[in-house]
């Protein structure tokens, strides 16, 4: 997990609370946005994002194996 500036805090006293906060933020975002894909207003966007994500993943895998 990365902090605000992109790094994990070297201070061990602050590291775990920061990681826990970031985990909670992540779970809140998943809960907030993932369920909206079933709503009519977001359905078309989800149909576009899903294949684009798969294509990006596949192209990334091609570069990793080279």
N, C-alpha and C positions, 0 to 999 in steps of 0.2 A: 504494500500500500504506500502511496505517495502522499506527502504533505502538500500544503498550499504551493510551496515553491518547487515541488516535484521530487522531494527527498524525504525519507523517513527521518524523523528527529533523532539525532545522536544521543540526546538526553533520554535515558531509559525511563525516567519518571514521567516524561511527557509522551513517550512513544506509544505505550499501550492505550492511554485515554484517547489519543489522536486516532489510532487505528480503530478503536471501538466506535468512535464518532463517524469515521469514514464508512465503516461497515453498516452502521445504522442508516446513514444517508443513502448508501447504495440500495439497501432493502426498501427504504421508503420510496425511492425512485422507481424501483421495479414494481412495487405495489401500486404506485400512482399511475404509471404509464403502460405497463404490460397488459393490464386488464382492459385498457381502453381500446385495444385492437379489435374487440368484438362490437364496439359501438359503430353504428352506421356512418357517423361522421369521420371516423378514422380508418374504416375498412379499406378504402382505395389506397391510402398511403401505405398501409401495412402490406398490401399486395405488391406494391412497388419496392418497398424496402427489403422484403424477405428474399426475393431472387437476387437483388443487387448485393446483399450481404453474402449470399452463397457464392456469387461470382467473384467477389473480392477475396473470400476465403480460398477459393480454388486457385486464383491467380497468385496469391501469396504463397500457397503451398508449392507452386511451380518454381518460384524463385528460391525457396528454401532448399529444394533438392538439387539445385544446380551447383 
